[in-house]
Amino acid sequence: MSEPAHDNSTDDVGSVPAFFREHSEFLDSLTQVADSAGNVESWTQDSAPTSEQELLRGLCKTLDGYQEQPTCLDPYLERIVGQLMAVVREYVYAYHDSMDRQLPIPISTTRLDGVFELLYTLCKVRGYKIILQFFPHAVADVEPVFATLWRYSADLGTTGWPARYVLLIWLSLLAMVPFDIESIDSGIVEQPMIKDVDSNTTQPLIDRWITQGKLYLTRSGCEMEGAAVMLARLLSRKDAAARQPQFIEWAAREISDAARPAITGGSSGGLQIGSVLRINGALRVLCHLFSAMDSAESLAPQIPRLLDIFQLDAFGQNAVTRKLVAKAVQRLALLMLPAAPVAASRVHARPSVRANLDNYAAPVSASVEGLTSAGEDPAPDTEIPEDVE
């Protein structure tokens, strides 16, 4: 007797879904949200229509159910993120165009809050690194996204943080564009909406970008993480190398100044919450920056001070701070280690094309015999720097 057909609609492992069961209904609702949120005429309103808000709440609730098995969403992520980012991209371009004309900006900063919250939920469930793969990253996106984030930064209240987080991680992706930031700076920082009223100095876009990131390093929650990733990628660029030592010096000073009250005994009961946020923000960006760097050569002047700061007793009062200190020390130590030497017999490349072709034409047995020859010198012992020990 034949076995009954297996019903894939109930293919679950315990209570964990084995695939995206609601994909059809989810994509239908998403299309309705994109059509409604993409209506440019509605961007002057302070909130989305009730029907759109209900759809967005349902979509967020559906995604939350896949936190234990987020890979089920992978086949549909490109379509989901693509539809949402098409709306967001059109929104930031509309704001940038209105700013270029120096006209009153009728676009509401709260109209797309639900769309940004859905994007944040995707990042929370699947991870921002995966979601960023589907974000647009054209060179022309840099200034519109930066201008929009600057506008959202005017009011750092308890609302609007999903939008600020999404814009921060979007800028972290745009910070990797393969062109000098100077070449794409059209003078956007000189616009009245962005330029500091009390400042007579002119700052290029990259400096204003760093200033914007520092603002969010003292924010609790995901905004701090988004700013740390953005700053690390920005400062690891070749055209930002000259600003890297100055920023690391600023981070070290920020940590020591915030920890001073606990060290001197001026703060009873340990570090205050504001000091903890300052320390954690600086440590987060240092962790990401050390991970993105190739060597510790540019850090040589700051290494002694950093090592002294990482040993402060004040950090033992907060578990998150202790974790960040350990991560920063680990990544700094890896940077300080010299590169492992490569045996000459393992370098297959030759100085000419003909030599390379001759090398690949040789029998495989000869290559293996050359690698395992008894006369090969063993790799020399690596000398560990004293600071690492």
C-alpha positions in Angstrom: 0.0 0.0 0.0 1.4 3.4 -1.0 2.3 5.9 1.8 0.2 9.0 2.2 1.5 12.2 0.6 3.5 14.4 2.9 1.9 17.8 3.5 4.7 20.5 3.3 2.4 23.1 4.8 3.0 21.5 8.2 6.7 20.7 7.8 7.8 22.0 11.2 10.4 20.9 13.6 8.7 21.1 17.0 7.3 24.7 17.2 10.0 26.1 14.9 8.9 26.7 11.3 10.9 24.8 8.6 10.0 27.3 5.8 8.3 30.6 5.3 4.7 29.4 5.4 3.0 32.8 5.2 5.1 34.0 2.2 2.1 34.4 -0.2 0.0 36.5 2.3 3.1 38.4 3.4 4.1 39.4 -0.1 0.6 40.5 -0.9 0.4 42.7 2.1 3.9 44.0 1.4 2.8 45.1 -2.1 -0.1 47.0 -0.6 2.1 48.7 1.9 4.6 49.7 -0.8 1.8 51.1 -3.0 0.4 53.1 -0.1 3.7 54.3 1.4 5.0 55.2 -2.1 2.3 57.7 -2.7 4.3 60.9 -2.8 1.3 63.1 -2.1 0.8 61.4 1.3 4.3 62.2 2.5 3.1 65.6 3.8 0.9 63.8 6.4 2.3 63.1 9.9 1.2 59.5 10.0 0.3 56.6 7.6 -3.3 55.7 6.9 -4.9 53.3 9.4 -5.1 50.4 6.9 -1.3 50.8 6.2 -0.5 50.8 9.9 -2.5 47.6 10.5 -0.7 45.9 7.6 2.7 46.9 8.9 1.9 45.6 12.4 0.9 42.3 11.0 4.0 42.1 8.9 6.3 42.8 11.9 4.4 40.2 13.9 4.9 37.6 11.2 8.6 38.3 11.0 9.0 38.1 14.8 7.8 34.5 14.6 10.9 33.5 12.6 13.5 34.7 15.1 14.5 31.1 15.9 14.7 30.1 12.2 15.5 33.3 10.3 17.0 31.5 7.3 13.5 30.5 6.2 13.2 34.1 5.0 16.2 34.0 2.8 14.5 33.1 -0.5 12.2 36.1 -0.2 14.6 38.7 1.3 15.6 40.3 -2.0 12.0 41.0 -3.0 11.0 42.1 0.5 13.9 44.5 1.1 13.9 45.7 -2.5 10.2 46.8 -2.3 10.7 48.6 0.9 14.0 50.3 0.0 12.5 51.5 -3.3 10.0 53.6 -1.3 12.7 54.8 1.2 15.1 55.7 -1.6 12.5 57.8 -3.4 11.7 59.5 -0.1 15.3 60.5 0.7 15.8 61.8 -2.9 12.6 63.8 -2.6 13.9 65.4 0.6 17.3 66.1 -1.0 15.8 67.7 -4.1 13.6 70.0 -1.9 16.7 71.0 0.1 18.7 71.8 -3.1 16.0 74.2 -4.1 16.1 75.7 -0.5 12.3 75.6 -0.3 10.3 74.9 2.8 10.3 71.1 3.3 6.7 69.8 3.5 7.8 66.1 3.8 7.0 64.7 7.2 9.7 62.8 9.1 7.1 60.5 10.7 5.1 59.4 7.6 7.4 56.4 6.9 8.0 55.4 10.5 6.2 52.1 9.9 8.3 51.2 6.9 11.5 51.9 8.8 10.2 49.8 11.7 9.6 46.9 9.3 13.1 47.3 7.9 14.5 47.3 11.5 12.5 44.2 12.3 14.1 42.5 9.3 17.5 43.4 10.6 16.6 42.2 14.1 15.4 38.8 12.8 17.9 38.1 10.1 20.8 40.3 11.0 21.8 43.6 9.5 24.8 42.2 7.6 22.4 40.0 5.5 19.8 42.7 5.0 22.4 45.2 3.9 23.2 43.0 0.9 19.9 44.1 -0.7 20.3 47.8 0.1 20.9 50.2 -2.9 24.5 51.5 -2.8 25.0 53.9 -5.7 27.4 56.8 -5.4 24.5 59.2 -5.9 22.8 57.8 -2.8 25.5 59.2 -0.4 24.4 62.8 0.0 20.6 62.2 0.0 20.9 59.6 2.8 23.3 61.8 4.7 21.0 64.8 4.5 18.0 62.7 5.6 19.8 61.4 8.6 20.9 64.9 9.5 17.3 66.0 9.5 16.2 63.1 11.6 19.0 64.0 14.1 17.4 67.3 14.8 15.1 65.6 17.3 16.7 62.7 19.1 13.6 61.7 21.0 12.2 58.3 22.0 10.5 58.0 18.6 12.0 57.7 15.2 14.9 55.5 16.3 14.2 52.7 13.7 14.5 55.3 10.9 17.8 56.6 12.3 19.1 53.1 12.7 18.2 52.1 9.1 19.8 55.3 7.8 23.0 54.7 9.8 23.5 51.2 8.5 22.7 52.3 5.0 25.4 54.9 5.4 27.8 52.2 6.6 27.3 50.5 3.3 27.7 53.7 1.3 30.9 54.4 3.2 32.5 51.7 1.1 31.9 53.3 -2.3 35.1 53.0 -4.4 35.5 56.7 -4.9 37.0 59.5 -2.8 34.4 61.2 -0.7 35.9 64.5 -1.8 34.9 63.7 -5.4 31.3 63.2 -4.6 31.0 66.2 -2.1 28.8 68.7 -3.8 28.7 71.1 -0.9 25.7 69.7 0.8 27.0 70.6 4.2 26.8 74.3 3.3 23.0 74.1 3.0 21.2 76.1 5.8 19.4 72.9 7.0 22.8 71.2 7.7 25.4 73.8 8.4 25.8 74.8 12.0 24.4 78.3 12.6 27.0 79.2 15.2 30.0 78.0 13.1 31.8 80.1 10.5 34.1 77.3 9.4 33.5 75.1 6.5 33.8 71.3 6.9 34.0 68.8 4.1 31.4 66.0 3.9 33.6 63.4 5.4 34.3 65.5 8.6 30.6 66.2 9.0 30.0 62.5 8.5 32.3 61.7 11.4 30.6 64.4 13.5 27.2 62.9 12.8 28.4 59.4 13.8 29.9 60.6 17.1 26.4 62.0 18.0 24.9 58.5 18.1 27.7 56.8 20.0 26.1 58.0 23.3 22.7 56.7 22.3 21.4 53.5 23.9 20.2 50.7 21.8 20.8 49.9 18.2 21.6 53.4 17.1 24.9 53.1 18.9 25.7 49.9 17.1 24.7 51.4 13.7 26.9 54.5 14.3 29.9 52.3 15.4 29.7 50.2 12.2 29.3 53.3 10.1 32.3 55.1 11.6 34.6 52.1 11.5 33.9 51.5 7.8 34.3 55.2 7.0 37.6 55.6 8.9 39.0 52.4 7.4 38.9 54.1 3.9 42.2 55.2 2.4 41.0 58.8 2.0 40.2 58.9 5.7 43.5 57.5 6.9 44.7 60.9 8.0 41.7 61.3 10.3 42.1 57.9 11.9 44.7 58.7 14.6 42.8 61.8 15.6 39.6 59.8 16.0 41.3 57.1 18.0 42.7 59.8 20.3 39.2 61.2 20.7 37.9 57.8 21.6 40.6 57.2 24.2 39.9 60.6 25.7 36.2 59.9 25.7 36.7 56.7 27.6 39.1 58.1 30.2 37.0 61.2 30.8 33.9 59.2 31.3 35.6 56.7 33.7 37.4 59.4 35.7 34.6 60.0 38.3 34.6 56.3 39.2 38.4 56.2 39.4 38.8 59.3 41.6 35.9 58.3 43.8 33.8 61.3 42.9 30.9 59.1 41.8 29.3 57.1 44.6 27.9 53.7 43.5 30.0 53.4 40.3 29.6 54.9 36.9 26.5 56.9 36.0 24.4 55.7 33.0 25.6 58.6 30.8 29.2 57.7 31.5 28.5 54.0 30.7 27.0 55.0 27.3 30.0 57.2 26.5 32.4 54.4 27.3 30.4 51.7 25.5 30.0 53.8 22.4 33.7 54.5 22.1 34.6 50.9 22.8 32.2 49.6 20.1 33.6 51.8 17.4 37.2 50.8 18.4 36.2 47.1 18.2 34.8 47.5 14.7 37.7 49.7 13.6 40.4 47.3 14.8 38.6 44.5 13.0 38.6 46.5 9.7 42.3 47.5 10.0 45.1 45.6 8.3 47.9 46.4 10.8 48.7 48.3 13.9 51.3 50.6 12.3 49.1 53.7 12.4 48.1 52.9 16.0 51.7 52.9 17.3 51.5 56.3 19.1 48.2 55.4 20.8 48.9 51.8 21.7 50.5 52.5 25.2 47.6 54.8 26.2 45.0 52.4 24.9 46.5 49.5 26.9 46.5 51.6 30.0 42.9 52.6 29.5 41.8 49.0 28.9 43.1 48.1 32.3 41.0 50.6 34.3 39.2 49.1 37.3 36.1 51.1 36.6 35.1 48.8 33.7 34.4 45.9 36.1 31.2 47.5 37.2 29.3 46.8 33.9 29.0 43.4 32.1 28.6 44.9 28.6 31.6 47.2 29.2 33.7 44.3 30.3 32.7 42.3 27.2 33.6 45.2 24.9 37.0 45.8 26.6 37.8 42.1 26.2 36.8 42.2 22.5 38.8 45.4 21.9 41.9 44.0 23.6 41.7 40.8 21.6 41.4 42.6 18.3 44.2 45.0 19.1 46.5 42.1 20.1 45.8 40.4 16.7 46.6 43.6 14.9 49.9 43.8 16.8 51.0 40.3 15.8 53.5 40.2 12.9 52.3 38.4 9.7 53.2 34.7 9.6 56.1 34.1 7.2 55.3 32.0 4.1 57.8 29.3 3.0 59.3 30.0 -0.5 58.2 26.6 -1.7 54.5 27.5 -1.0 54.6 30.6 -3.2 53.3 29.4 -6.5 53.3 32.7 -8.4 56.3 33.4 -10.7 57.6 36.8 -11.9 56.5 36.1 -15.5 53.5 34.7 -17.4 55.6 32.1 -19.1 57.0 30.9 -15.8 53.5 30.6 -14.4 52.3 28.6 -17.4 55.3 26.3 -17.2 54.6 25.9 -13.5 50.9 24.9 -14.0 51.9 22.5 -16.9 54.2 20.5 -14.5 52.9 17.2 -13.2 51.0 17.4 -10.0 53.3 14.8 -8.4 56.2 17.1 -8.9 54.4 19.9 -7.1 53.5 17.7 -4.2 57.1 16.4 -4.0 58.4 19.9 -3.9 56.1 20.9 -1.1 57.1 17.9 1.0 60.8 17.8 0.3 63.0 16.9 3.3 65.2 19.9 2.6 62.5 22.5 3.3 63.3 24.7 6.2 60.7 24.8 8.9 58.9 28.0 9.5 60.8 30.2 12.0 59.3 30.9 15.4 57.3 34.1 15.5 58.5 36.7 18.0 55.5 37.9 20.1 55.6 41.6 20.9 56.0 42.3 24.6 52.8 44.4 24.8 50.8 41.5 23.4 52.2 39.1 26.1 
